[in-house]
Amino acid sequence: MNVNYKNDIKPISYIKTNAGEMLNHVNDNHSPIIITQNGFLM
């Protein structure tokens, strides 16, 4: 898996407020989003 740190790793708070954008990102890029909580990987 190739991870683009700027686009593929997001805090849970960002995903909560931008859920639609994140779903579009996953659908367009066919890559997973890595979710963090307080800076730690979940």
C-alpha positions as CSV (number, residue, x, y, z in Angstrom):
1,M,0.0,0.0,0.0
2,N,1.3,3.4,-1.0
3,V,0.4,6.0,1.6
4,N,0.3,9.7,0.8
5,Y,0.7,11.1,4.3
6,K,-0.9,14.5,3.5
7,N,-4.1,13.0,1.9
8,D,-4.5,9.5,3.4
9,I,-4.0,10.1,7.2
10,K,-6.7,12.1,8.9
11,P,-7.8,12.7,12.5
12,I,-11.2,11.4,13.4
13,S,-12.4,15.0,14.0
14,Y,-11.7,15.9,10.4
15,I,-13.5,12.9,9.1
16,K,-16.6,13.7,11.3
17,T,-16.8,17.2,9.8
18,N,-15.9,16.2,6.2
19,A,-17.4,12.8,5.8
20,G,-18.7,13.4,2.3
21,E,-15.4,14.7,1.1
22,M,-13.6,11.7,2.6
23,L,-16.0,9.2,0.9
24,N,-15.4,10.9,-2.5
25,H,-11.6,10.7,-1.9
26,V,-11.8,7.0,-1.2
27,N,-14.1,6.4,-4.2
28,D,-11.9,8.5,-6.6
29,N,-8.5,7.2,-5.5
30,H,-9.4,3.6,-4.4
31,S,-7.1,4.0,-1.5
32,P,-7.9,3.7,2.2
33,I,-8.0,6.5,4.7
34,I,-5.9,6.0,7.9
35,I,-7.8,7.4,10.9
36,T,-6.0,8.8,14.0
37,Q,-7.3,9.7,17.4
38,N,-5.2,12.2,19.4
39,G,-2.3,11.7,16.9
40,F,-2.3,7.9,17.4
41,L,-3.3,5.3,14.8
42,M,-6.6,3.6,15.6
